[in-house]
Amino acid sequence: MERELRFGFGKNWDDFRAKALNPERIDEAQRALAALVGPDALRGKTFLDIGCGSGLMSLAALRLGAARVVGFDYDPDSVSCSESVRASATADERSRWTVMRGSALDPDFVKTLGDFDVVYSWGVLHHTGQMWKAIETAMLPVRPGGGRFVIALYNKVHGRLGVFSSESWHAIKRAYVSGGEVRRGALLGAFSTWRVAVALSELRSPLREMREYKSSRGMSWFHDAVDWVGGFPYEYATVEEVERFLLDRGLRKVKTVAAPTNGWGNNEFVFERP
């Protein structure tokens, strides 16, 4: 079955933690999280990090004033990476932070976690192999009476000259995950070369871009490239499809931040349970 093909997200995150995680990237993660949910939206609140990956966003939530943070991930390497980041935090942060292993496709597990003021899952649910089920399950812990549901999902892109469609990227990612080291190296090399060529065509310095690269998760240029090419399972949806899905299930829209036109990136959604 196709869902059995899975990229090693946790291994990539742990390599990032060991080689690239620094105070500047932690600060960037805090800024991105505050921009999405609001600078004071986490103060004194509970925060659930679904698909916690490196643990960086859990740490960012704590430093934005969250009273309690729970993070879980399906990938055991991601759980281990998050535990390592937690171990490097202050004693006060560790006392308010729990890391667990679990699946966003397991409603019985998710229900045991209780309700949270903010349920956050950035760039995760489209990698489960059952995206719509994962979204519905992830909604379960959102506190009634104003709890926030904050997710980011890959945009659906139609191909055109110079732009691969989402369907094409699905095939590329599947080829990467199912291939050996030679194929993976070739695909990653081709993608990295293309990114360098784009920078040069826009009169930007590729080396400077690599050094100063920032993402909403704080990830480095290289680790972000690996995550993108290898990220499988891979699903996607338009803004309208996701908004209708959430509205039909009783959530209320706070805001949507759409990916750039024809962009492969994530559309970000902030909804609340009335």
N, C-alpha and C positions, 0 to 999 in steps of 0.2 A: 504493500500500500504506500501511496505517496507520502502520507503523513509520517512514515517511519524515517524518511530522509530529513535530517535535522542538522543545521549548522551549530557548531560549538560556540554559542554566544558566550558562555561562561569562561572558556579558555581565552577568548579574545579580551573580555573584560579584565581578567586577572593579569594578562600581559600588559594591558593599559595601566592597571593599578601599580604594577611593579616598575614600569618604565616611564610613565608619563603623568601620573596623578601628582598634583602639587597644589599649594595654596591658591595659586591663581586660577586653576581650573575649578576648585571648590567654590571660589568667589563667583566665577562665571555661572556655575550651576545654580547658586543662590539667586543671582540676578535674573536668570531665565525663569526660574520657578516663581519668583516674586512678580515678574512681569505677566506671567500667565494667570496666576490665581489671585494676585493682589498683594501689595507689600505687607499688609497686616492680616491677611486672611487666615494665616496659620497660627497666629499668636494665641496660645492657650488651647489650641484645637488638637483633635486626634487625626492622624494621617496614616492611610493605608497605601503602601507602595506595592502595586501588583506587577510582578516581573521586575524585581528590584535590581537585577543585574549586578553592577559594581557596588551598590549601596550608596553611590554618590548623591542621588536625589533624596534618599532618606536622611543622609547627613545634612543636606541643604535645608530640608524641612525642619530639622531640629534647630539649626542655627537661625531659622526664621521665626523661632519661638514655639514650635509645636510642643504640646505637653506630652504626647505619647506617639511613637511611630512604630508601626509594624510593617515589615517588608517580607515578602515571600517570592520565591521563584521556583520554577519547575526544574531548571538545570542545576544539578548539584554543584557544579563548578562556580556558578553564579552565587549560590548560597555561601560557598566557601569564601569567595571574593568579598561578598558583603560582610561576612564575619571578620575578615581581615581588616577591612576599613573600619568596622565598628570597634575592633580591638585598639585601633590607633586613635580613637576619639577620646574626649575627656571622660572622667568618671561620671559626671552628671549626664552627659549625652548617652553613655552606655546604659545608664539606669533607666532611661526613657525609651530605649530602642530594642526591639525584638526582631530577630531574623529567623525565618522558618522556611521549610521546603513545602511547596504545595502547588496545585494546578488551578489556573483560572478556568479550566473546563470541569472542575469538580465542585458543583454547588453545595454538596454536603460539607466539604471542607471549608468553603468560603463562609457558609452560614455560621460555623463555629467561631468565627472571628468577632462577631458582634457588629455593631454599627459604628461608623466613623463620620467625622465632620467633613473630611476630604478623602475621597477615593481617587487615587492617581495611577494612571497606567500609560506611560508615554512610549509609543513605538514598540508595543509588546503584543497586543491582542491579535494583530495581523500575522504574527508568527506562530500561532497555536495550531494552525491547520483547520480550525473551525471558528473563524473570526466572529461570526454573528452570535454563536452560542457563547463565546468567551465574553463578548460585550454584555450580553444579558446576565451572565453569571457575575461579572464584575460589578454590575449595578446593585446587586443584592445588599452589600453592606453600607450603602449610602443612607445616612441618617435622614429619616422623615423630618420635615419642617426646616428645610434649608440646607441640608447636606449637599456638598458639591461633588460632581462626577467629572473628572478631568482626564481626558484621553487624547491620544494622538494616533492617527491611522494614516497609512500610505494613501496618497491621492491616486485616483484612477486617471491615467494619462493615455490619450490617443496618439498614436505615432504620427510623425510628420517628418519632413526633411531635417535631418540632424538630431531628431529626438526619437529614442526608442519608446515603443508603447509599453504599458504595464505588462501586457501578455508576453512581449519579447523579453522583458526583464525576468519574468517568471521562468522562462526557458533557460536564461543565462544562469540564474541562481540555482536552479535545479541541476544544471550541468556542473556547476562548481561543487555542490555538495556531493553529487554522485561520482565525481571524478577523483583521480589520484593527485599526487603532489604536482606533477608536471602540468596537468590541465588547470589546476587551481592557480598555480603560479602564472600561467599564461593569461588567464582571465583577469587576475588581479593586476598584472603588469599592463595589460591593454587598458584597463579602466584608469589606472594611475597615470599612464601616458596621455590618455585623453584629457584628464583633469589638468595636467601640466600644459597641454596644448591650448586648452581654453584660456588658461591664465595668460599665456603668452600672446594669444590673439587679442586679448583685452588690455594688453600692455601692462600686465601685473607681473610681479616677480613671483615665480612658483616657490622659490626657497623662502621668501619672506612669508608667503601665504601658508606654507607648511609650519613655519615657526610660530606664526601668530594665529593659526587656525582656532576658531572657537565654534562649538556647537552648543545647542541648548542643553546637552547632557555633559558638557565639559570635555567630550572625547577628543583625542588628538586626530590630526589629519590622516595618518596612516591607519590607525585602528578604526576610524570611521569608514575608510575605504574597504577594509576587510569586512566590516560589519555589513556594508551595503552589498558588496558583490556576493558574499556568502549567505546573506540573511534569508534562510529558507526553513520552514514553509513561508510563503509570501502571498498575502492577499491584499486587496485594495478596494477603495470605494470612493464615490464622489461625495462632496459635502452634502448634497441634497439627500443622498441615500442614507447617510449616517444620521443627519438631523431628523429625517422622517422616522427612522427606527427608534430614536430616543424619545421623540415627542409622542409616538404611538404607545410608548410604555410609561407615560405619565410624567416624564421629566420636563423641566422648563428651561429654555435656552437662556444662558447668561451672555455668552459670546462664542464666536467661531473665528479662528485665525486660519484663513485658507492658505495653502501652499501657493507659491508663485504660479502664474499661468503656465500650463503644460509642465509644471514642476513635478519631479518624482518624489518630492519630500512629503512630509506629514502635514495633514490638516489637523489643527488643534481644536478641541471642543471643550467648553466649560458649560455644564448643565447643572441644574439643582433639582432636588426632590422637594416639591411643595408640601 
